[in-house]
Amino acid sequence: MSLGLAVKAEATTTQSYDSQGIVGFSTGGGTQPPVDPNIPDPTLPVTPQNPDGSKPNPGGDGPLTIDFASSFDFGTHDISNQDQTYASKAQRYFDSGDLTSNYVQVTDRRGTFSGWELKVKEVAQFTQIATGPQKYRELKGAAIAFNNPVSASLNDQYAPKSQMIQSLIPGVETQIALAEIGEGAGTWVIRWGSQENLTQEGLSPDVTLFVPGTTPKDATAYRTTLNWILSDLPKNTPA
């Protein structure tokens, strides 16, 4: 009588061979549409609306771009001989009834992680929009402030450092955000305040305009222009 025994055959490796996988990346380009400052997803663009109902200027085209910056409407108010601070209206959109904080958006697709700097310059003091016999053409002493800045992105890179601005000085460049080496890659928004800060009237108290009571004012509208400036970090060179 014999017992059957199971025999397991072991495979023998006779040769190994290596192949490769490869992928490359180049500096990005094109334009990046604006994103929701609360959910800054570059694949979910939004369509911001200027305070006058027009479309904003298109963003830059290239590897390092300003994609969008809010314009600010501080409303219409009774003339006062007391110091006044007026909040900006919140950011509106064409494609929804949502309101958000005001913001500026930057995209860095250079792939160098070399950093960037964002500044803003109020080109000149608020001056009257209309022409005519009005006496006080300039709103002397008026000053815009940016409070509670937040740097936000969906990527996991190091965030640029954003600055609180107590008072813009006409004609002077003021730093808004600084991405040092290794920071700020991808799409970033600098928003002022949070969604919870918006008022029931649709105002954002984190962007304000101060107007001295001693400043004489005509019963008309005044306007200024803000110039946003994005640049590479300066490279250190041997002396």
NUMAR-556618 format. One record per residue: x, y, z of N, C-alpha, C, CB in turn. Coordinates in pm, whole numbers, padded with zeros to 5 digits, always signed. Each point is the difference from the previous one (the first is absolute). Glycine has a CB too. Layout:
N
XYZXYZXYZXYZ ...
END
This chain:
239
+00085-00117+00000-00085+00117+00000+00090+00123+00000-00187-00123+00123 +00159+00221-00212+00086+00120-00010-00083+00125+00022+00155-00117-00160 -00093+00220+00221-00067+00129+00022+00047+00101-00105-00018-00049+00249 -00082+00121-00307+00038+00102-00100+00048+00127+00070-00168-00093-00163 +00281+00146+00124+00055+00123+00059-00006+00113-00102+00153-00135+00149 -00211+00253-00105-00006+00117-00090+00136+00067-00005-00245+00035+00053 +00290-00006-00170+00130+00063-00019-00021+00138-00061+00113-00226-00029 -00065+00333+00096-00014+00138-00050+00127+00042-00071-00159+00058+00188 +00141-00022-00313+00117+00039-00080+00028+00149+00021-00050-00179-00172 +00172+00217+00204+00039+00139+00018+00056+00054-00132+00049-00041+00246 -00103+00163-00285+00052+00062-00121+00140+00053+00027-00234+00062-00075 +00316-00071-00020+00138+00047+00013+00021+00123-00086+00079-00234+00046 -00033+00344+00016+00029+00121-00076+00129-00019-00077-00119+00142+00169 +00106-00123-00298+00119-00017-00084+00055+00131-00050-00087-00221-00066 +00003+00332+00072+00047+00129-00052-00090+00111+00053+00091-00111-00209 -00036+00229+00232-00079+00120+00028+00041+00108-00099-00021-00059+00247 -00071+00154-00265+00025+00102-00101-00070+00129+00045+00018-00175-00188 +00050+00289+00180-00057+00128+00043-00048+00081-00121+00151+00000+00201 -00271+00058-00189-00046+00102-00095-00026+00128+00078-00104-00175-00155 +00067+00281+00089-00012+00130+00066-00132+00067-00034+00248+00024-00005 -00291+00062+00095-00108+00094-00026+00055+00140+00014-00175-00163+00082 +00131+00254-00167+00054+00135+00002-00111+00101-00026+00225-00085-00078 -00219+00198+00144-00092+00110-00025+00076+00129+00021-00203-00137+00072 +00168+00239-00149+00068+00128+00013-00101+00113+00018+00189-00086-00141 -00143+00196+00195-00086+00117+00019+00074+00123-00051-00114-00106+00200 +00037+00198-00257+00057+00125-00046-00076+00115+00066+00072-00103-00221 -00017+00220+00212-00065+00118+00057-00139+00016-00059+00223+00109+00034 -00323-00085+00053-00138+00015-00046-00023+00136-00064-00074-00155+00179 -00039+00168-00245-00035+00125-00064-00150+00014-00014+00216-00004-00122 -00259+00101+00040-00142+00025-00017-00054+00086+00112-00022-00217-00120 -00110+00222+00129-00066+00079+00103-00071-00093+00098-00029+00193-00160 +00022-00150+00285-00075-00072+00102-00121+00084+00038+00211-00115+00088 -00334+00068-00115-00117+00078+00037-00009+00020+00151-00118-00088-00202 +00042+00187+00246-00019+00019+00144-00067-00121+00064-00017+00247-00038 +00046-00266+00166-00058-00110+00077-00078+00057+00118+00188-00156-00069 -00272+00073+00130-00071+00038+00121+00102+00018+00112-00211-00126-00074 +00217+00242+00139+00102+00019+00104-00017-00089+00122+00017+00233-00078 -00137-00290+00095-00022-00092+00112+00034-00144-00036-00178+00153+00082 +00168-00187-00211+00036-00132-00050+00087+00022-00123-00216-00111+00090 +00344+00146-00072+00084+00043-00112+00046-00116-00089+00075+00190+00141 -00170-00255-00206+00029-00115-00086+00016+00049-00144-00129-00156+00153 +00249+00145-00213+00023+00048-00136-00088-00069-00105+00232+00051+00068 -00287-00167-00037-00085-00070-00096-00146+00044+00009+00155-00194+00013 -00186+00283+00081-00137+00049+00018-00001+00152-00010-00058-00199+00147 +00075+00255-00268+00007+00145-00013-00133+00068+00029+00179-00031-00169 -00170+00158+00207-00118+00082+00024+00011+00126-00086-00024-00089+00238 -00084+00169-00240-00002+00121-00084-00033+00120+00086-00070-00134-00202 +00170+00199+00259-00025+00117+00085-00063+00115-00078+00192-00068+00145 -00259+00153-00071-00067+00117-00058+00055+00126+00064-00209-00135-00045 +00240+00235-00037+00041+00129+00053-00118+00070+00066+00179+00018-00177 -00154+00078+00266-00111+00069+00067-00098+00066-00096+00153+00037+00190 -00106+00006-00307-00091+00065-00096-00070-00100-00092+00147+00199+00008 -00130-00329+00019-00066-00103-00081+00080-00046-00120-00210+00096+00075 +00329-00040-00098+00082-00039-00115+00087-00120+00033+00001+00238-00078 +00060-00294-00025+00093-00111+00021+00139+00054+00033-00133-00145-00159 +00206+00081+00249+00136+00044+00031+00094-00018-00119-00040-00060+00240 +00151+00131-00237+00103-00021-00101+00050-00144+00008+00066+00245+00011 -00027-00305-00125+00054-00136+00005+00132-00004+00075-00113-00052-00216 +00144-00065+00272+00126-00017+00071+00117-00014-00094-00124-00105+00185 +00242+00091-00128+00121-00012-00080+00011-00134-00070+00110+00156+00157 -00017-00161-00252+00024-00121-00079+00148-00034+00014-00188+00053-00166 +00218-00165+00232+00139-00037+00018+00020-00088+00122+00066+00211-00110 +00057-00235+00147+00028-00089+00112-00019+00063+00138+00159-00113-00148 -00154+00247+00158-00020+00070+00126-00096+00115-00025+00232-00064+00085 -00355+00054-00031-00104+00092-00041-00086+00050+00116-00002-00116-00218 -00047+00241+00202-00114+00048+00079-00124-00038-00079+00132+00194+00107 -00218-00275-00048-00117-00050-00071-00122+00089+00020+00090-00229+00026 -00097+00296+00089-00118+00081+00031+00030+00083+00124-00156-00172-00103 +00094+00290+00109+00000+00080+00122-00135+00069+00011+00252+00036-00010 -00313-00042+00127-00129+00065+00022+00011+00150-00019-00063-00182+00159 -00047+00241-00207-00019+00144+00006-00092+00029+00119+00033+00029-00253 -00021+00090+00310-00065+00027+00128-00101+00113-00012+00206-00078+00118 -00327+00050-00073-00107+00099+00003-00030+00032+00147-00099-00084-00221 +00127+00208+00262-00020+00040+00138-00134+00070+00022+00247+00022+00022 -00334-00029-00121-00137+00048+00016-00015+00150-00017-00035-00189+00149 -00088+00237-00129-00035+00142-00007-00054+00043+00136-00051-00014-00249 +00103+00125+00301-00031+00038+00138-00029+00150+00008+00145-00187+00086 -00217+00225+00019-00023+00142+00026+00133+00068+00033-00233-00048+00083 +00248+00172-00128+00119+00077+00035+00002+00022+00151+00001+00114-00228 +00117-00136+00287+00014+00011+00145+00122+00083+00034-00112-00221+00031 +00102+00294+00080+00117+00073+00050+00070-00076+00112-00110+00215-00061 +00075-00343+00076+00064-00090+00096+00085-00102-00077-00191+00031+00167 +00299-00078-00104+00079-00108-00061-00091-00121-00024+00213+00082+00115 -00200-00142-00232-00083-00116-00034+00085-00111-00061-00198+00152-00038 +00161-00277+00069+00062-00117-00061-00109-00081-00067+00186-00005+00173 -00170-00019-00303-00102-00068-00079+00051-00138-00043-00090+00222-00081 +00008-00324+00099+00035-00137-00042-00028-00019-00149-00050-00085+00232 +00132+00002-00295-00020-00033-00141-00115-00099-00014+00244+00041-00047 -00312-00034-00067-00097-00104-00032+00075-00130-00029-00163+00172-00093 +00100-00285+00124+00061-00131-00023+00012-00029-00150-00094-00081+00220 +00175-00020-00253+00020-00039-00139-00123-00073-00053+00249-00015+00039 -00300+00060-00155-00115-00062-00067+00046-00080-00121-00149+00187+00079 +00058-00272-00131+00033-00090-00111-00114-00002-00102+00142-00140+00153 -00105+00120-00280-00099-00012-00106-00073-00134+00006+00139+00151-00142 -00069-00257+00179-00055-00135-00014-00068-00050+00126+00177-00044-00166 -00193+00130+00268-00071-00041+00120-00038+00124+00079+00124-00220+00007 -00209+00202+00091-00036+00110+00087+00086+00007+00124-00230-00018-00084 +00340-00057+00085+00087-00005+00117+00073+00132+00021+00027-00246-00035 +00007+00272+00159+00087+00110+00038+00119-00058+00074-00193+00164+00013 +00312-00111-00039+00119-00046+00071+00084+00120+00042-00001-00217-00131 +00104+00188+00207+00099+00102+00031+00066+00048-00128+00040-00103+00227 +00008+00226-00225+00080+00050-00111+00136-00069+00002-00121+00223+00006 +00183-00233-00125+00126-00075-00005+00081+00035-00124-00109-00185+00128 +00234+00141-00126+00090+00006-00116+00055-00141-00019+00061+00247+00040 -00038-00285-00166+00042-00138-00031+00128-00001-00082-00240-00074+00007 +00333-00013+00032+00129-00014-00067+00022-00147-00033+00094+00203+00122 -00038-00231-00241+00037-00137-00038+00147-00005-00038-00236-00046-00078 +00308-00050+00137+00143-00022-00029+00016-00140-00058+00072+00159+00186 -00049-00166-00318+00020-00129-00068+00141-00011-00057-00243-00007-00054 +00338+00077+00114+00136-00002-00052+00071-00131+00032+00009+00248+00024 -00046-00310+00087+00068-00124+00039+00137+00020+00058-00127-00110-00173 +00158+00233+00215+00133+00029+00053-00002+00022+00151+00059+00102-00219 -00177-00080+00277-00013+00026+00144+00090+00115+00043-00056-00241+00038 +00069+00340-00126+00092+00110+00027-00065+00120+00067+00129-00076-00195 -00260+00070+00221-00067+00105+00075-00046+00117-00086+00137-00066+00192 -00221+00149-00132-00052+00118-00068-00047+00103+00103-00069-00141-00198 +00047+00262+00150-00048+00108+00086-00118+00070-00068+00232+00032+00100 -00338-00008-00024-00117+00071-00051-00014+00133+00074-00115-00219-00057 +00106+00328-00020-00018+00132+00057-00124+00066-00062+00249+00021+00039 -00296+00084+00025-00107+00081-00056+00039+00146+00014-00175-00176+00056 +00135+00256-00155+00024+00144+00005-00130+00072-00036+00245-00030-00061 -00289+00117+00150-00110+00089-00034+00060+00110-00088-00131-00051+00217 +00090+00054-00342+00068+00086-00098-00008+00146+00042-00054-00165-00182 -00062+00208+00227-00018+00139+00046-00116+00001+00099+00089+00097-00220 -00102+00013+00293-00109+00011+00096-00135-00003-00072+00149+00134+00154 -00256-00169-00081-00135+00003-00055-00029+00138-00060-00077-00174+00169 +00033+00176-00293-00039+00125-00066-00139-00018-00059+00242+00058-00051 -00306+00052+00020-00136-00004-00051-00008-00067-00136-00049+00207+00128 -00056-00288-00144-00022-00068-00129-00054+00099-00101-00042-00218+00117 -00058+00295-00078-00066+00093-00092+00083+00127-00016-00224-00093+00065 +00212+00154-00182+00060+00131-00020-00109+00105+00016+00178-00094-00157 -00141+00212+00194-00101+00103+00020+00049+00104+00099-00181-00165-00051 +00086+00239+00108+00038+00112+00087+00030-00039+00144-00138+00141-00144 +00146-00271+00173+00027-00040+00138+00130+00064+00050-00122-00218-00038 +00123+00253+00165+00113+00075+00054+00112-00088+00051-00158+00178+00060 +00122-00289+00009+00100-00081+00068+00025-00128-00080-00069+00094+00225 +00165-00087-00314+00024-00108-00095+00063-00123+00064+00026+00172-00176 +00051-00152+00284+00073-00110+00064-00052-00025+00141+00203+00055-00137 -00210-00185+00172-00047-00038+00133+00123-00012+00091-00206-00123-00095 +00250+00237+00143+00127+00005+00073-00006-00082+00128+00042+00226-00096 +00066-00304+00119+00011-00078+00122-00072-00133+00000+00023+00213+00111 -00096-00244-00218-00070-00129-00007+00103-00112-00006-00198+00106-00118 +00171-00217+00188+00099-00109+00008-00069-00136+00003+00158+00154+00122 -00114-00244-00210-00052-00137-00005+00083-00087+00094-00079+00030-00240 +00011-00122+00311+00067-00095+00089-00042-00142-00035+00010+00173+00184 +00085-00268-00171-00027-00143-00023+00031-00074+00131+00057+00017-00251 -00160-00077+00310+00015-00066+00129-00025-00150-00009-00069+00212+00111 +00123-00285-00014-00021-00145+00012+00027-00076-00129-00169+00049+00174 +00288-00033-00232+00032-00073-00124+00020-00149+00026+00105+00208-00092 -00150-00289-00002+00014-00145+00008+00055-00051-00133-00191-00018+00169 +00300-00060-00165+00053-00065-00120-00063-00139-00010+00220+00129+00014 -00284-00160-00128-00072-00126-00012+00027-00065-00135-00178+00087+00153 +00187-00221-00151+00023-00079-00120-00045-00143+00028+00196+00147-00071 -00215-00225-00037-00030-00142+00018+00125-00085-00003-00222+00039-00104 +00337+00018+00066+00120-00082-00005+00068-00004+00137+00031+00058-00243 +00067-00145+00255+00066-00021+00130+00136+00068+00008-00121-00216+00020 +00142+00317-00105+00125+00074+00007-00005+00101+00115+00034-00030-00249 +00082+00081+00285+00006+00100+00106-00067+00130-00046+00213-00105+00088 -00289+00166+00002-00080+00117-00035+00083+00127-00004-00197-00110+00103 +00165+00202-00193+00062+00133+00006-00048+00074+00124+00017+00008-00253 +00062+00084+00297-00034+00080+00119-00074+00126-00046+00202-00089+00129 -00323+00107-00080-00080+00117-00038+00005+00105+00110-00151-00146-00137 +00137+00272+00096+00020+00112+00092-00130+00077+00022+00238+00017-00076 -00260+00027+00200-00109+00092+00029+00046+00141-00033-00091-00152+00181 +00007+00227-00252+00035+00136-00042-00093+00098+00068+00086-00083-00224 -00032+00168+00310-00083+00095+00074-00040+00120-00083+00113-00073+00207 -00030+00111-00303-00030+00119-00078+00085+00003-00126-00064+00124+00209 +00001-00132-00326+00074+00019-00125+00036+00147-00016-00118-00196-00106 +00238+00221+00057+00045+00136-00028+00004+00017-00151+00136+00012+00215 -00212+00082-00270-00001+00017-00146+00141+00018-00056-00227+00103+00018 +00253-00176-00127+00129+00009-00067+00109-00088+00058-00063+00227-00056 +00033-00301+00164+00101-00082+00068-00037-00147-00014+00050+00186+00165 +00047-00269-00208-00024-00144-00009+00003-00061+00141+00104-00007-00232 -00203-00076+00262-00012-00062+00131-00009-00151-00017-00114+00205+00094 +00193-00279-00017+00002-00145-00013-00130-00061+00054+00250+00001+00020 -00311-00087-00102-00121-00073+00038+00036-00141+00045-00135+00135-00163 +00224-00201+00090+00038-00138+00036+00142-00026-00048-00241-00077-00014 +00309-00014+00085+00136-00038-00034+00012-00152+00007+00092+00219+00088 -00057-00280-00201+00031-00143-00005+00152-00012-00007-00222-00060-00115 +00283+00017+00223+00144-00018+00001+00035-00130-00073+00020+00129+00218 +00108-00156-00233+00044-00119-00074-00066-00124+00061+00222+00111-00058 -00284-00191-00028-00070-00120+00046-00146+00021+00030+00213-00074+00090 -00263+00199-00099-00139+00031+00033-00077+00046-00124+00070+00062+00233 -00203-00074-00225-00088+00066-00096-00015-00067-00135+00063+00201+00113 -00023-00327-00129-00018-00068-00128-00147-00037-00019+00236-00089+00011 -00283+00094-00136-00139-00033-00029-00087+00124+00003+00035-00226+00095 -00165+00207-00079-00096+00110+00004-00034+00036+00144-00095-00073-00222 +00112+00202+00253-00025+00050+00135-00092+00121-00005+00225-00085+00075 -00313+00095+00023-00077+00123+00019+00043+00063+00132-00197-00091-00133 +00199+00224+00133+00013+00077+00123-00136+00065+00019+00255+00042-00026 -00330-00090+00123-00133+00057+00025+00003+00075+00132-00112-00187-00130 +00024+00289+00139-00003+00082+00121-00125-00035+00080+00126+00187-00116 -00101-00253+00231-00109-00043+00085-00054-00135-00042-00056+00236+00040 -00046-00281+00031-00063-00129-00025-00146+00019-00038+00158-00111+00161 -00220+00005-00207-00141+00005-00038-00087+00044+00118+00042-00182-00170 -00004+00141+00289-00079+00034+00119+00005+00149+00032+00045-00229+00087 +00055+00299-00140+00013+00143+00028-00094+00086-00084+00236-00042+00061 -00289-00011-00170-00088+00079-00086-00128+00035+00076+00094-00113-00206 -00142+00235+00183-00120+00045+00070-00126-00040-00077+00129+00191+00097 -00243-00179-00032-00127-00031-00066-00028+00096-00115-00086-00090+00216 +00147+00206-00212-00016+00098-00109+00094-00028-00116-00070+00169+00168 +00150-00275-00160+00091-00034-00108+00128+00081+00001-00195-00063-00132 +00238+00105+00249+00123+00078+00012+00112-00086+00057-00134+00210+00032 +00258-00176-00071+00118-00067+00052+00076+00099+00088+00014-00154-00205 -00021+00141+00336+00063+00098+00089+00152-00010+00005-00206-00006+00134 +00265-00085-00212+00145-00017+00003+00071+00082-00108-00036-00227+00092 -00039+00288-00183+00056+00099-00094-00078+00128+00022+00069-00178-00173 +00000+00282+00217-00068+00123+00040+00063+00123-00062-00062-00110+00213 -00017+00217-00214+00047+00132-00045-00025+00099+00113-00048-00054-00245 +00156+00118+00291-00009+00105+00101-00003+00135-00070+00121-00144+00170 -00217+00229-00129-00010+00136-00054-00006+00098+00116-00121-00083-00209 +00217+00175+00218-00002+00096+00112-00122+00092-00007+00251-00007+00005 -00304+00040+00113-00112+00093+00004+00038+00139-00048-00093-00130+00188 +00220+00166-00174+00046+00134-00041+00019+00013-00150+00110+00020+00220 -00119-00133-00292+00017+00006-00146-00127+00053-00064+00163-00193+00007 -00155+00303-00083-00119+00050-00068-00037-00093-00116+00059+00237+00064 -00191-00255-00086-00047-00095-00099-00113+00063-00080+00066-00195+00146 -00063+00176-00277-00114+00035-00083-00099-00116-00001+00144+00151-00143 -00267-00124+00110-00103-00104-00009+00012-00070-00135-00154+00130+00154 +00256-00213-00165+00027-00073-00124+00084-00123+00034-00010+00215-00139 +00042-00294+00037+00078-00124+00023+00148+00026-00025-00198-00140-00068 +00281+00071+00148+00146+00007-00011+00053-00140-00030+00011+00199+00159 +00101-00204-00231+00054-00131-00040+00152+00004+00003-00201-00043-00143 +00260-00076+00170+00145-00016-00009+00030-00128-00078+00035+00123+00219 +00091-00140-00257+00045-00121-00071+00107-00069+00083-00053+00102-00226 +00040-00233+00241+00100-00081+00069+00077-00081-00102-00143-00012+00208 +00274+00022-00204+00089-00071-00091+00067-00114+00077+00039+00211-00140 -00069-00337+00101+00056-00118+00066+00125-00043-00074-00229-00073+00079 +00338+00048-00005+00132-00023-00061+00055-00133+00052+00043+00252-00020 -00017-00345-00070+00056-00132+00035+00140-00011-00059-00231-00105+00007 +00326+00061+00074+00138-00009-00048+00071-00119+00061+00005+00247-00030 +00100-00295-00040+00088-00101+00056+00074+00057+00120+00026-00107-00227 +00016+00019+00315+00090+00046+00105+00134+00038-00062-00116-00146+00171 +00175+00254-00123+00132+00037-00054+00103-00108+00030-00056+00241+00028 +00143-00268-00126+00105-00101+00018+00123+00065+00057-00091-00135-00191 +00149+00069+00291+00125+00051+00057+00115-00027-00095-00087-00038+00233 +00163+00141-00260+00115-00014-00089+00126+00041+00075-00145+00044-00204 +00256-00107+00175+00125+00036+00070+00037+00145-00025+00078-00236-00019 -00027+00301+00119+00042+00141-00013+00123+00010-00088-00094+00052+00226 
END
